[in-house]
Amino acid sequence: MKKFRYLKNVATLKLDQEKCNGCGNCTRVCPHTVFKLENKKAEMIDFDACMECGACALNCPEEALTVTPGVGCAAYIIQTWTGKEVGACC
C-alpha cells in the first residue's frame, strides 16, 4: 500500500521519541509502514500514510504514540476497500 494517501498533513498521529523504548511494536502493527526503528527509537517515515487506525498507540507500552481517529477517516477507507456501502465519512 505504498501509494495509499488520504489527505496530506492531516493525521493526528504524534510520536514522543523521549518516551519511546524501542520495542518496535509500532513497526509490527502499522498496516501502512508509517514507522521504522532507527538508533533504538521509532521514527515516522511516512506520516501521510497514516489512516489513524490507532493500532500503534494501543500497542505502545510507553504511551509514546497518540492518535485521534477521525481526521483520516480510517473507517470510511476500510469500508470502501471491503466493498461495504457507506454513507458519510465517519
Biopython code that builds the backbone (N, CA, C, O; Angstrom):
import numpy as np
from Bio.PDB.StructureBuilder import StructureBuilder

atoms = [
    (1, "MET", "N", (0.822, -1.197, 0.000)),
    (1, "MET", "CA", (0.000, 0.000, 0.000)),
    (1, "MET", "C", (0.861, 1.253, 0.000)),
    (1, "MET", "O", (0.505, 2.264, 0.605)),
    (2, "LYS", "N", (1.959, 1.179, -0.662)),
    (2, "LYS", "CA", (2.903, 2.286, -0.674)),
    (2, "LYS", "C", (2.286, 3.553, -1.249)),
    (2, "LYS", "O", (2.709, 4.648, -0.878)),
    (3, "LYS", "N", (1.306, 3.450, -2.139)),
    (3, "LYS", "CA", (0.726, 4.628, -2.764)),
    (3, "LYS", "C", (-0.499, 5.149, -2.025)),
    (3, "LYS", "O", (-1.102, 6.131, -2.460)),
    (4, "PHE", "N", (-0.883, 4.514, -0.916)),
    (4, "PHE", "CA", (-2.048, 4.950, -0.158)),
    (4, "PHE", "C", (-1.867, 6.368, 0.368)),
    (4, "PHE", "O", (-0.846, 6.680, 0.981)),
    (5, "ARG", "N", (-2.836, 7.209, 0.135)),
    (5, "ARG", "CA", (-2.867, 8.556, 0.690)),
    (5, "ARG", "C", (-4.320, 8.970, 0.828)),
    (5, "ARG", "O", (-5.155, 8.621, -0.007)),
    (6, "TYR", "N", (-4.622, 9.715, 1.881)),
    (6, "TYR", "CA", (-5.968, 10.260, 2.014)),
    (6, "TYR", "C", (-5.881, 11.773, 1.849)),
    (6, "TYR", "O", (-6.194, 12.293, 0.778)),
    (7, "LEU", "N", (-5.471, 12.470, 2.867)),
    (7, "LEU", "CA", (-5.258, 13.912, 2.784)),
    (7, "LEU", "C", (-3.865, 14.216, 3.327)),
    (7, "LEU", "O", (-3.460, 13.632, 4.332)),
    (8, "LYS", "N", (-3.148, 15.088, 2.703)),
    (8, "LYS", "CA", (-1.777, 15.414, 3.103)),
    (8, "LYS", "C", (-1.747, 16.245, 4.391)),
    (8, "LYS", "O", (-2.490, 17.214, 4.547)),
    (9, "ASN", "N", (-0.871, 15.836, 5.298)),
    (9, "ASN", "CA", (-0.605, 16.573, 6.543)),
    (9, "ASN", "C", (-1.816, 16.784, 7.451)),
    (9, "ASN", "O", (-1.920, 17.827, 8.095)),
    (10, "VAL", "N", (-2.730, 15.820, 7.516)),
    (10, "VAL", "CA", (-3.895, 15.993, 8.389)),
    (10, "VAL", "C", (-3.990, 14.973, 9.518)),
    (10, "VAL", "O", (-4.781, 15.166, 10.442)),
    (11, "ALA", "N", (-3.222, 13.910, 9.476)),
    (11, "ALA", "CA", (-3.318, 12.891, 10.524)),
    (11, "ALA", "C", (-2.955, 13.500, 11.883)),
    (11, "ALA", "O", (-2.133, 14.412, 11.971)),
    (12, "THR", "N", (-3.573, 12.987, 12.913)),
    (12, "THR", "CA", (-3.333, 13.488, 14.265)),
    (12, "THR", "C", (-2.239, 12.699, 14.986)),
    (12, "THR", "O", (-2.011, 12.903, 16.178)),
    (13, "LEU", "N", (-1.579, 11.825, 14.286)),
    (13, "LEU", "CA", (-0.537, 10.983, 14.853)),
    (13, "LEU", "C", (0.618, 11.816, 15.403)),
    (13, "LEU", "O", (1.139, 12.711, 14.737)),
    (14, "LYS", "N", (1.002, 11.492, 16.644)),
    (14, "LYS", "CA", (2.139, 12.164, 17.270)),
    (14, "LYS", "C", (3.029, 11.118, 17.923)),
    (14, "LYS", "O", (2.542, 10.140, 18.491)),
    (15, "LEU", "N", (4.335, 11.333, 17.836)),
    (15, "LEU", "CA", (5.327, 10.439, 18.418)),
    (15, "LEU", "C", (6.216, 11.238, 19.354)),
    (15, "LEU", "O", (6.804, 12.244, 18.955)),
    (16, "ASP", "N", (6.313, 10.789, 20.600)),
    (16, "ASP", "CA", (7.216, 11.387, 21.575)),
    (16, "ASP", "C", (8.421, 10.458, 21.688)),
    (16, "ASP", "O", (8.381, 9.471, 22.422)),
    (17, "GLN", "N", (9.493, 10.776, 20.960)),
    (17, "GLN", "CA", (10.664, 9.904, 20.936)),
    (17, "GLN", "C", (11.336, 9.784, 22.303)),
    (17, "GLN", "O", (12.020, 8.795, 22.567)),
    (18, "GLU", "N", (11.154, 10.761, 23.162)),
    (18, "GLU", "CA", (11.731, 10.701, 24.512)),
    (18, "GLU", "C", (11.146, 9.520, 25.291)),
    (18, "GLU", "O", (11.851, 8.873, 26.064)),
    (19, "LYS", "N", (9.859, 9.245, 25.085)),
    (19, "LYS", "CA", (9.196, 8.142, 25.783)),
    (19, "LYS", "C", (9.449, 6.783, 25.137)),
    (19, "LYS", "O", (9.304, 5.753, 25.794)),
    (20, "CYS", "N", (9.825, 6.768, 23.864)),
    (20, "CYS", "CA", (9.978, 5.524, 23.111)),
    (20, "CYS", "C", (11.082, 4.653, 23.705)),
    (20, "CYS", "O", (12.188, 5.127, 23.966)),
    (21, "ASN", "N", (10.765, 3.359, 23.918)),
    (21, "ASN", "CA", (11.762, 2.426, 24.449)),
    (21, "ASN", "C", (12.346, 1.525, 23.361)),
    (21, "ASN", "O", (13.160, 0.650, 23.654)),
    (22, "GLY", "N", (11.941, 1.732, 22.119)),
    (22, "GLY", "CA", (12.490, 0.972, 21.003)),
    (22, "GLY", "C", (11.976, -0.452, 20.882)),
    (22, "GLY", "O", (12.638, -1.293, 20.275)),
    (23, "CYS", "N", (10.814, -0.740, 21.445)),
    (23, "CYS", "CA", (10.275, -2.107, 21.418)),
    (23, "CYS", "C", (9.909, -2.571, 20.009)),
    (23, "CYS", "O", (9.941, -3.768, 19.724)),
    (24, "GLY", "N", (9.561, -1.628, 19.125)),
    (24, "GLY", "CA", (9.224, -1.967, 17.746)),
    (24, "GLY", "C", (7.792, -2.397, 17.519)),
    (24, "GLY", "O", (7.444, -2.785, 16.403)),
    (25, "ASN", "N", (6.938, -2.341, 18.545)),
    (25, "ASN", "CA", (5.538, -2.728, 18.360)),
    (25, "ASN", "C", (4.879, -1.919, 17.243)),
    (25, "ASN", "O", (4.110, -2.470, 16.455)),
    (26, "CYS", "N", (5.165, -0.638, 17.168)),
    (26, "CYS", "CA", (4.540, 0.210, 16.150)),
    (26, "CYS", "C", (4.902, -0.256, 14.744)),
    (26, "CYS", "O", (4.069, -0.208, 13.839)),
    (27, "THR", "N", (6.134, -0.706, 14.557)),
    (27, "THR", "CA", (6.545, -1.162, 13.231)),
    (27, "THR", "C", (5.857, -2.464, 12.844)),
    (27, "THR", "O", (5.647, -2.733, 11.661)),
    (28, "ARG", "N", (5.506, -3.269, 13.837)),
    (28, "ARG", "CA", (4.858, -4.555, 13.566)),
    (28, "ARG", "C", (3.355, -4.424, 13.327)),
    (28, "ARG", "O", (2.795, -5.179, 12.532)),
    (29, "VAL", "N", (2.694, -3.484, 13.996)),
    (29, "VAL", "CA", (1.229, -3.413, 13.894)),
    (29, "VAL", "C", (0.715, -2.399, 12.876)),
    (29, "VAL", "O", (-0.449, -2.466, 12.481)),
    (30, "CYS", "N", (1.542, -1.479, 12.450)),
    (30, "CYS", "CA", (1.087, -0.461, 11.497)),
    (30, "CYS", "C", (0.862, -1.087, 10.119)),
    (30, "CYS", "O", (1.788, -1.652, 9.538)),
    (31, "PRO", "N", (-0.365, -0.990, 9.591)),
    (31, "PRO", "CA", (-0.654, -1.603, 8.287)),
    (31, "PRO", "C", (-0.068, -0.837, 7.100)),
    (31, "PRO", "O", (-0.110, -1.327, 5.971)),
    (32, "HIS", "N", (0.477, 0.360, 7.339)),
    (32, "HIS", "CA", (0.972, 1.177, 6.229)),
    (32, "HIS", "C", (2.442, 1.574, 6.350)),
    (32, "HIS", "O", (2.891, 2.500, 5.674)),
    (33, "THR", "N", (3.173, 0.895, 7.186)),
    (33, "THR", "CA", (4.611, 1.123, 7.338)),
    (33, "THR", "C", (4.939, 2.603, 7.569)),
    (33, "THR", "O", (5.793, 3.180, 6.896)),
    (34, "VAL", "N", (4.248, 3.191, 8.524)),
    (34, "VAL", "CA", (4.484, 4.585, 8.871)),
    (34, "VAL", "C", (5.792, 4.732, 9.663)),
    (34, "VAL", "O", (6.424, 5.788, 9.631)),
    (35, "PHE", "N", (6.191, 3.669, 10.371)),
    (35, "PHE", "CA", (7.339, 3.742, 11.277)),
    (35, "PHE", "C", (8.496, 2.841, 10.875)),
    (35, "PHE", "O", (8.327, 1.858, 10.153)),
    (36, "LYS", "N", (9.674, 3.202, 11.363)),
    (36, "LYS", "CA", (10.833, 2.308, 11.331)),
    (36, "LYS", "C", (11.625, 2.573, 12.612)),
    (36, "LYS", "O", (11.487, 3.631, 13.225)),
    (37, "LEU", "N", (12.447, 1.614, 13.008)),
    (37, "LEU", "CA", (13.322, 1.802, 14.159)),
    (37, "LEU", "C", (14.663, 2.313, 13.671)),
    (37, "LEU", "O", (15.259, 1.756, 12.749)),
    (38, "GLU", "N", (15.126, 3.369, 14.293)),
    (38, "GLU", "CA", (16.410, 3.968, 13.955)),
    (38, "GLU", "C", (17.094, 4.345, 15.269)),
    (38, "GLU", "O", (16.544, 5.101, 16.069)),
    (39, "ASN", "N", (18.284, 3.817, 15.480)),
    (39, "ASN", "CA", (19.021, 4.083, 16.724)),
    (39, "ASN", "C", (18.194, 3.745, 17.962)),
    (39, "ASN", "O", (18.174, 4.494, 18.938)),
    (40, "LYS", "N", (17.514, 2.604, 17.900)),
    (40, "LYS", "CA", (16.713, 2.081, 19.016)),
    (40, "LYS", "C", (15.551, 2.983, 19.416)),
    (40, "LYS", "O", (15.121, 2.985, 20.569)),
    (41, "LYS", "N", (15.049, 3.747, 18.454)),
    (41, "LYS", "CA", (13.874, 4.599, 18.667)),
    (41, "LYS", "C", (12.995, 4.540, 17.421)),
    (41, "LYS", "O", (13.489, 4.369, 16.307)),
    (42, "ALA", "N", (11.693, 4.682, 17.622)),
    (42, "ALA", "CA", (10.771, 4.740, 16.482)),
    (42, "ALA", "C", (10.904, 6.085, 15.784)),
    (42, "ALA", "O", (11.124, 7.118, 16.416)),
    (43, "GLU", "N", (10.767, 6.043, 14.467)),
    (43, "GLU", "CA", (10.726, 7.255, 13.649)),
    (43, "GLU", "C", (9.571, 7.134, 12.680)),
    (43, "GLU", "O", (9.285, 6.048, 12.176)),
    (44, "MET", "N", (8.903, 8.256, 12.418)),
    (44, "MET", "CA", (7.864, 8.268, 11.394)),
    (44, "MET", "C", (8.548, 8.480, 10.053)),
    (44, "MET", "O", (9.238, 9.479, 9.849)),
    (45, "ILE", "N", (8.351, 7.530, 9.134)),
    (45, "ILE", "CA", (8.973, 7.659, 7.817)),
    (45, "ILE", "C", (7.955, 7.958, 6.715)),
    (45, "ILE", "O", (8.331, 8.330, 5.603)),
    (46, "ASP", "N", (6.661, 7.793, 7.026)),
    (46, "ASP", "CA", (5.632, 8.058, 6.019)),
    (46, "ASP", "C", (4.354, 8.536, 6.712)),
    (46, "ASP", "O", (3.342, 7.834, 6.716)),
    (47, "PHE", "N", (4.410, 9.716, 7.289)),
    (47, "PHE", "CA", (3.310, 10.295, 8.061)),
    (47, "PHE", "C", (1.993, 10.297, 7.289)),
    (47, "PHE", "O", (0.947, 9.970, 7.851)),
    (48, "ASP", "N", (2.031, 10.658, 6.023)),
    (48, "ASP", "CA", (0.797, 10.774, 5.242)),
    (48, "ASP", "C", (0.157, 9.432, 4.903)),
    (48, "ASP", "O", (-0.946, 9.393, 4.359)),
    (49, "ALA", "N", (0.836, 8.334, 5.219)),
    (49, "ALA", "CA", (0.230, 7.016, 5.023)),
    (49, "ALA", "C", (-0.632, 6.612, 6.217)),
    (49, "ALA", "O", (-1.348, 5.613, 6.151)),
    (50, "CYS", "N", (-0.570, 7.370, 7.296)),
    (50, "CYS", "CA", (-1.349, 7.045, 8.500)),
    (50, "CYS", "C", (-2.841, 7.187, 8.227)),
    (50, "CYS", "O", (-3.301, 8.226, 7.753)),
    (51, "MET", "N", (-3.597, 6.120, 8.535)),
    (51, "MET", "CA", (-5.049, 6.176, 8.367)),
    (51, "MET", "C", (-5.750, 6.279, 9.719)),
    (51, "MET", "O", (-6.967, 6.126, 9.814)),
    (52, "GLU", "N", (-4.964, 6.542, 10.762)),
    (52, "GLU", "CA", (-5.485, 6.767, 12.106)),
    (52, "GLU", "C", (-6.260, 5.575, 12.668)),
    (52, "GLU", "O", (-7.285, 5.753, 13.326)),
    (53, "CYS", "N", (-5.779, 4.384, 12.415)),
    (53, "CYS", "CA", (-6.453, 3.207, 12.958)),
    (53, "CYS", "C", (-6.211, 3.067, 14.460)),
    (53, "CYS", "O", (-7.023, 2.472, 15.168)),
    (54, "GLY", "N", (-5.096, 3.616, 14.944)),
    (54, "GLY", "CA", (-4.803, 3.594, 16.373)),
    (54, "GLY", "C", (-4.042, 2.374, 16.854)),
    (54, "GLY", "O", (-3.750, 2.271, 18.046)),
    (55, "ALA", "N", (-3.712, 1.448, 15.967)),
    (55, "ALA", "CA", (-3.009, 0.228, 16.377)),
    (55, "ALA", "C", (-1.679, 0.544, 17.041)),
    (55, "ALA", "O", (-1.311, -0.103, 18.023)),
    (56, "CYS", "N", (-0.963, 1.514, 16.530)),
    (56, "CYS", "CA", (0.344, 1.853, 17.096)),
    (56, "CYS", "C", (0.202, 2.358, 18.526)),
    (56, "CYS", "O", (0.929, 1.917, 19.416)),
    (57, "ALA", "N", (-0.725, 3.276, 18.751)),
    (57, "ALA", "CA", (-0.916, 3.847, 20.084)),
    (57, "ALA", "C", (-1.407, 2.790, 21.080)),
    (57, "ALA", "O", (-0.967, 2.764, 22.229)),
    (58, "LEU", "N", (-2.313, 1.926, 20.637)),
    (58, "LEU", "CA", (-2.839, 0.886, 21.518)),
    (58, "LEU", "C", (-1.776, -0.127, 21.923)),
    (58, "LEU", "O", (-1.879, -0.745, 22.983)),
    (59, "ASN", "N", (-0.764, -0.300, 21.094)),
    (59, "ASN", "CA", (0.269, -1.298, 21.353)),
    (59, "ASN", "C", (1.576, -0.708, 21.858)),
    (59, "ASN", "O", (2.570, -1.426, 21.964)),
    (60, "CYS", "N", (1.598, 0.562, 22.167)),
    (60, "CYS", "CA", (2.805, 1.214, 22.667)),
    (60, "CYS", "C", (2.817, 1.156, 24.198)),
    (60, "CYS", "O", (2.005, 1.820, 24.842)),
    (61, "PRO", "N", (3.730, 0.369, 24.790)),
    (61, "PRO", "CA", (3.742, 0.228, 26.241)),
    (61, "PRO", "C", (4.167, 1.499, 26.980)),
    (61, "PRO", "O", (3.896, 1.641, 28.172)),
    (62, "GLU", "N", (4.819, 2.407, 26.290)),
    (62, "GLU", "CA", (5.300, 3.642, 26.916)),
    (62, "GLU", "C", (4.404, 4.845, 26.640)),
    (62, "GLU", "O", (4.694, 5.953, 27.092)),
    (63, "GLU", "N", (3.316, 4.632, 25.901)),
    (63, "GLU", "CA", (2.411, 5.716, 25.505)),
    (63, "GLU", "C", (3.162, 6.833, 24.789)),
    (63, "GLU", "O", (2.885, 8.015, 24.994)),
    (64, "ALA", "N", (4.120, 6.442, 23.943)),
    (64, "ALA", "CA", (4.892, 7.404, 23.169)),
    (64, "ALA", "C", (4.146, 7.846, 21.915)),
    (64, "ALA", "O", (4.531, 8.821, 21.269)),
    (65, "LEU", "N", (3.085, 7.130, 21.574)),
    (65, "LEU", "CA", (2.298, 7.443, 20.380)),
    (65, "LEU", "C", (0.879, 7.822, 20.764)),
    (65, "LEU", "O", (0.271, 7.204, 21.638)),
    (66, "THR", "N", (0.360, 8.842, 20.100)),
    (66, "THR", "CA", (-1.032, 9.229, 20.288)),
    (66, "THR", "C", (-1.638, 9.478, 18.911)),
    (66, "THR", "O", (-0.959, 9.918, 17.983)),
    (67, "VAL", "N", (-2.910, 9.190, 18.804)),
    (67, "VAL", "CA", (-3.642, 9.450, 17.562)),
    (67, "VAL", "C", (-5.114, 9.594, 17.919)),
    (67, "VAL", "O", (-5.636, 8.856, 18.756)),
    (68, "THR", "N", (-5.775, 10.545, 17.282)),
    (68, "THR", "CA", (-7.202, 10.752, 17.490)),
    (68, "THR", "C", (-7.915, 10.347, 16.211)),
    (68, "THR", "O", (-7.858, 11.075, 15.220)),
    (69, "PRO", "N", (-8.587, 9.200, 16.211)),
    (69, "PRO", "CA", (-9.265, 8.745, 14.995)),
    (69, "PRO", "C", (-10.304, 9.757, 14.512)),
    (69, "PRO", "O", (-10.960, 10.427, 15.309)),
    (70, "GLY", "N", (-10.435, 9.849, 13.213)),
    (70, "GLY", "CA", (-11.470, 10.705, 12.648)),
    (70, "GLY", "C", (-11.007, 11.552, 11.499)),
    (70, "GLY", "O", (-11.675, 11.594, 10.465)),
    (71, "VAL", "N", (-9.896, 12.227, 11.633)),
    (71, "VAL", "CA", (-9.455, 13.132, 10.582)),
    (71, "VAL", "C", (-9.137, 12.360, 9.309)),
    (71, "VAL", "O", (-9.519, 12.778, 8.215)),
    (72, "GLY", "N", (-8.440, 11.239, 9.446)),
    (72, "GLY", "CA", (-8.094, 10.419, 8.292)),
    (72, "GLY", "C", (-9.208, 9.502, 7.849)),
    (72, "GLY", "O", (-9.099, 8.853, 6.809)),
    (73, "CYS", "N", (-10.274, 9.435, 8.616)),
    (73, "CYS", "CA", (-11.451, 8.639, 8.276)),
    (73, "CYS", "C", (-11.119, 7.182, 7.960)),
    (73, "CYS", "O", (-11.512, 6.660, 6.916)),
    (74, "ALA", "N", (-10.400, 6.540, 8.857)),
    (74, "ALA", "CA", (-9.994, 5.152, 8.652)),
    (74, "ALA", "C", (-11.194, 4.248, 8.394)),
    (74, "ALA", "O", (-11.140, 3.373, 7.530)),
    (75, "ALA", "N", (-12.260, 4.453, 9.131)),
    (75, "ALA", "CA", (-13.434, 3.592, 8.971)),
    (75, "ALA", "C", (-13.988, 3.689, 7.552)),
    (75, "ALA", "O", (-14.349, 2.680, 6.946)),
    (76, "TYR", "N", (-14.050, 4.900, 7.037)),
    (76, "TYR", "CA", (-14.562, 5.104, 5.681)),
    (76, "TYR", "C", (-13.672, 4.400, 4.655)),
    (76, "TYR", "O", (-14.166, 3.725, 3.751)),
    (77, "ILE", "N", (-12.377, 4.565, 4.803)),
    (77, "ILE", "CA", (-11.436, 3.962, 3.866)),
    (77, "ILE", "C", (-11.539, 2.441, 3.898)),
    (77, "ILE", "O", (-11.584, 1.798, 2.849)),
    (78, "ILE", "N", (-11.575, 1.870, 5.087)),
    (78, "ILE", "CA", (-11.659, 0.410, 5.225)),
    (78, "ILE", "C", (-12.960, -0.103, 4.615)),
    (78, "ILE", "O", (-12.958, -1.105, 3.900)),
    (79, "GLN", "N", (-14.069, 0.577, 4.895)),
    (79, "GLN", "CA", (-15.344, 0.142, 4.341)),
    (79, "GLN", "C", (-15.339, 0.226, 2.820)),
    (79, "GLN", "O", (-15.912, -0.632, 2.149)),
    (80, "THR", "N", (-14.707, 1.238, 2.282)),
    (80, "THR", "CA", (-14.615, 1.380, 0.828)),
    (80, "THR", "C", (-13.807, 0.240, 0.232)),
    (80, "THR", "O", (-14.203, -0.344, -0.776)),
    (81, "TRP", "N", (-12.671, -0.081, 0.854)),
    (81, "TRP", "CA", (-11.824, -1.171, 0.367)),
    (81, "TRP", "C", (-12.545, -2.511, 0.398)),
    (81, "TRP", "O", (-12.357, -3.343, -0.489)),
    (82, "THR", "N", (-13.368, -2.719, 1.420)),
    (82, "THR", "CA", (-14.033, -4.011, 1.564)),
    (82, "THR", "C", (-15.339, -4.083, 0.792)),
    (82, "THR", "O", (-16.009, -5.115, 0.802)),
    (83, "GLY", "N", (-15.711, -2.990, 0.119)),
    (83, "GLY", "CA", (-16.898, -3.001, -0.717)),
    (83, "GLY", "C", (-18.193, -2.802, 0.032)),
    (83, "GLY", "O", (-19.268, -2.999, -0.534)),
    (84, "LYS", "N", (-18.118, -2.417, 1.293)),
    (84, "LYS", "CA", (-19.339, -2.162, 2.057)),
    (84, "LYS", "C", (-19.919, -0.816, 1.681)),
    (84, "LYS", "O", (-19.189, 0.126, 1.371)),
    (85, "GLU", "N", (-21.227, -0.736, 1.712)),
    (85, "GLU", "CA", (-21.892, 0.512, 1.385)),
    (85, "GLU", "C", (-21.729, 1.477, 2.552)),
    (85, "GLU", "O", (-21.974, 1.118, 3.704)),
    (86, "VAL", "N", (-21.317, 2.695, 2.247)),
    (86, "VAL", "CA", (-21.107, 3.695, 3.283)),
    (86, "VAL", "C", (-21.846, 4.968, 2.916)),
    (86, "VAL", "O", (-22.045, 5.274, 1.740)),
    (87, "GLY", "N", (-22.250, 5.702, 3.941)),
    (87, "GLY", "CA", (-22.943, 6.956, 3.723)),
    (87, "GLY", "C", (-21.970, 8.107, 3.720)),
    (87, "GLY", "O", (-21.527, 8.555, 2.662)),
    (88, "ALA", "N", (-21.639, 8.583, 4.887)),
    (88, "ALA", "CA", (-20.723, 9.710, 5.010)),
    (88, "ALA", "C", (-19.487, 9.271, 5.782)),
    (88, "ALA", "O", (-19.511, 8.305, 6.544)),
    (89, "CYS", "N", (-18.433, 9.996, 5.565)),
    (89, "CYS", "CA", (-17.182, 9.690, 6.238)),
    (89, "CYS", "C", (-17.350, 9.828, 7.747)),
    (89, "CYS", "O", (-17.737, 10.885, 8.247)),
    (90, "CYS", "N", (-17.057, 8.757, 8.458)),
    (90, "CYS", "CA", (-17.105, 8.698, 9.921)),
    (90, "CYS", "C", (-18.448, 9.155, 10.443)),
    (90, "CYS", "O", (-18.667, 9.171, 11.654)),
]
sb = StructureBuilder()
sb.init_structure("model")
sb.init_model(0)
sb.init_chain("A")
sb.init_seg("    ")
for serial, (resi, resn, name, xyz) in enumerate(atoms, 1):
    if name == "N":
        sb.init_residue(resn, " ", resi, " ")
    sb.init_atom(name, np.array(xyz, "f"), 0.0, 1.0, " ", f" {name:<3s}", serial, name[0])
structure = sb.get_structure()
